[in-house]
Amino acid sequence: EGIRPRWCQIYKVGTEYKGDLKEGQYILVSHGRWSRGIEIEDETGTKTIRRVDNNDILMVSDELMNDETFSDKVSG
């Protein structure tokens, strides 16, 4: 909840990209720095994909990171 970076998994790397990112890796993206989602369907089901600018990637991991920013508390 709230304003914070989000972890995402890389679905596809653009053909013009010349860096070290690979499909399947996880990236931490600055809050709100992704495009509107586009629904696609592949052999594993329906996914929402978004475009992220390289400058908005804060961290990279080969494993899904435990996101400690989620809380069991409900505001209201």
Order of alpha helices (4+ residues) and beta strands (2+ residues): beta-beta-beta-beta-beta
